[in-house]
Amino acid sequence: MADAPVRLERDGAIAAMVLEDPPLNLFGPHTYESLMACLDEVEGSDARALVWRAEGEAFTGGADVNVFQRVVDALESGDGTHEIAGFGQLLGAVKRIEALPIPTLALVHGLCLTAGLEVSLGCDMFWATESATFGLVEAVVGLTPGAGGTQRMAERAGPARAREFVMTRGMHDAATLERWNVINRVVADDELLEKGMRFARRLAEGPTKAHAATKRMVRAYLKGGVEEADRVTPEVAGSLFETEDLQGAVKSFLAEGPGKATFKGR
């Protein structure tokens, strides 16, 4: 898949899905297919962290509007069911990213619109450059985000902010989205890749099973609030005592003090 719009790279325990389809890294059918293929590979690998990033001046100009025209044409011809189903497949990719039992990190620069932003919102953590700009601008063509962007903005920023972000069709800078709690960290333009990969390496070297448990408890909270998270916590956290990483780290802590343990992800 050397010419695929999204390729998978490995840096030790880090898997990186890299979007590169110049000039604007637009999302079309081949982008969806290659993204799914990368996720197939990640799910079957020993990766302990995933990075989502892009090459080029723009992170992405968003969805290829030609895809929308094909859906319209298919509907006008009376055969649009398949086209609409295909249009929605990106949401499946976002949900697969959320379900990965490893930490996931979006590293975003430049212009980031619609589909690429929706994939980024599916990651556990989200970093951006100071000059990055963002938009879910589907309303300019009479559409609303179809890959979960609206609800994931609401999850991070609250429903009022999500409505504003989508309905105004406007562009927002990284500082604004950091203030809205959408973005975790804003860094200098020339530091994103270096600092982001260093952070991802730290995540990958950590207790992978414990990270997966943390993700499960956050998801439980989002599903049913503190009460649901409390319900699953004893089983989710308690099961970690069976892991090699916890057992080794406890021994290391008692023998050498805190911060000396190394983790194998088991």
N, C-alpha and C positions, 0 to 999 in steps of 0.2 A: 504493500500500500504506500509506495514511495510518493505517489502523486496525490494521495488522498488529502482533502482539505484539513482533516484533523489527524495528526500522527501521535504515536505514543513513544515517549523517550523514557529511559531509565537512568537514574543517578543513584546508584546504590539501592537503598530501600525505598526511594521516592520514585513513583510513577508520575510522569507529566504528560497531560494531554495538551498538545500544542496546535492551535488554530493558525493555519497559514494558507491563504488563498487570495493572493493579491488581485486587485489593489485594495479592496475594501473588506476582505474576509466575510463576504456575504453568506448567509445561511440558505442553502438550497438542498434538494434531495440528496446530493452526494455528501454534503456536510453532515446531515442527519445519519446517513448510513455509516460514514467513517467514525462518527462519534460513538455510535452503537458498537461498532467493531472494537474500538478502543476500550469501551467499558467491558465488553466480553473478555478482553485480554486482562484487564485489571482485576476483574472478579475472579479469574482463574489463576492469579499470580500470587507471589509472596510479598507484594508491595505493602508497605506499612504506613504510607501517606500518599495522597494524590494532590497534584498541583494542576490547576486549569489556567492556561495562559495563552498568549497569542504573539505572533511576530508581525512586524510591519508598523507603519505610522499610526494606523487605527487598529484598535482591538477588534472591532467589527462595526460595519455599517448596518448590521441587523439582518432581517430576513430579506431575501430576494423577492421583490414585489412581483416578478414574473411568475413566481409560484402561485401567488394569489390570483393572478389573471387566469392561470390554468384551471384553478378551482371554479372561478366564475364561468369560464367557457364550458367546463364540464357540466355545471349545473344548468346552464342554458340549453345544453344538448340533451338534458335529461339523464345524465350518467355521472352525477357528481358525488355519489356516496363514497366511492373509493378515494377520490381526491381529498375529500374532507377528512377521512380517516387518516390518510397519509400526512396531512397538514398537522394533525394533533400528535404525531409520534414524538416530537421533541419533549413533550411533557413526560413521557415514559422515561426518557434519558435523564431528565432532572430528578425524577423520583428514584431512579437507580443510583444516582450519585448520592442522594440523601441516605439511601439504605446501605451504602458501603460501610463495613465495620472498621474503617480506618479514618483518621482525620483527613479532611479535604480543605484545600485552600485555593481561592481565586486570586490571581495576581493580574490586575487590570490597569491598562494604560490607555491614553488617548481617548478616542471616541468609542463609546460602548453603548450600542442601541439594542433594543428589543430582544431577539433570541439569545444573543451572547450574554446579555445582562441577566436573562432568566436562568441560564445555566449557572452563572456566577452566584445568583441568589440561592441556588440549590447546594452550594458549598457550605461547610461548617463555618468557615471564616473567610473574610473578604478584605483584601488589601488593595489600595489604588495609589496611583501617582497624584501629585499635587495638581497637575494639569488635566487630569482625566475628566471627562464629561459623560453624563449618563441620561438616558431617556427611554421610557416605554411609550413610544410615539405612534402606536398602531392606529390611534384615533384619526390621524391625518388621512388614512384611507378608509375610515368608517369602521375600523375593527377595534377589538379590545385584545389585550395579550392572551395568547392561546396556550402558553407553556408554563402557566402558573406564576407569572410575574406579579400580578396584582395581589394575589393572596400572600405571596412571600414578602412583598413590600409591606403589606398589612401586618404580617407576623413580626417583622423587625421594627417598623416605624410607626405602626398603629393604623387603624382604618382611615382616619381623616387624612393623614399624610399620603396613604396609598391612593385615595380618590383624587387628591390634588395632583399627585405625580402622573397618574394615567390620564385623567380628564383634561388637564391643561395642555397636554402634548408638549410640555416644555422640556428644556435641558437643565440639568442640575449638576453643579460641580461636586468634586469629591469632598470638600470641606462641609458642604451642606449635608451630604449623605452620611458623613461621619457624625455630624451633630444629631442626625435623625436616628442614629444607631443602626444604619444599614451597613456601613463600612466599619470594620474593626480598626483599621490603621491607615493613615495617609503618609506616604513617604516621598522623598525627592524623586524626580523623574529618573535620574540616573542611578538610583539605589534600589529600585523595586526588585529586580531579578536577584541581585546579590543578597539583599536582606531577606527577601521572601523565601529564597531557597535555603538560606541558613535557618530560618524559622521552621521551614518544612522538615529539614534534617533533624532538628531538635524534636519535632513531633514524631518523626519516624523512629527515632532512637528511644522513645519512651515506652511505657507499658501499654502495648497495643490493645490487649484485652481490656484493660481498664479504660482506655479511650473509647472503645466500643460500648462499654457499659455506661460511660458518661453520655454518649450519644443517645442511648436507649432511654435514659432518665430524662434528658431534655425533651425527647420526642414524647414521652409519657406526659410531661408537664404541658406541652403544647396541645396534647389531645384532651387532657382532663384536669389541668391545673395542678396545684400542689397536692391535692388529695390523690390524684391518679399517680403522680410521681412517688408519693409516699408509699402507695400500695405496692409498687414494683421494686422499690429500693432494697428491701431486705434480701430478696432473691437475687436481684441483679448484682448488688455489691457483694453479698455473701458468697456468691459463686466464684468470686475472684480468689478466694483462699485456696482453691484447687489449682490455680495456675502456677506454672514454674516461675514466672516473673515475680509474683508476690512472695512466694516462698523464699526465693533467693534474695529478694530485696529486704525482707524482714531479717534474715540471717546477717546480711551485710550491714544493716542499720545497727543491730545489736553488737556486732563485732568491730565495726569501723566507724560508726556514726552516720549521720544523714548525708545523702548526696553522692555516695560512693558506688551504689549499685549500678549494674548494667542490665539492660533488658533485651530479651531475644524475641519478644512478641508471642510468647507461648505461655 
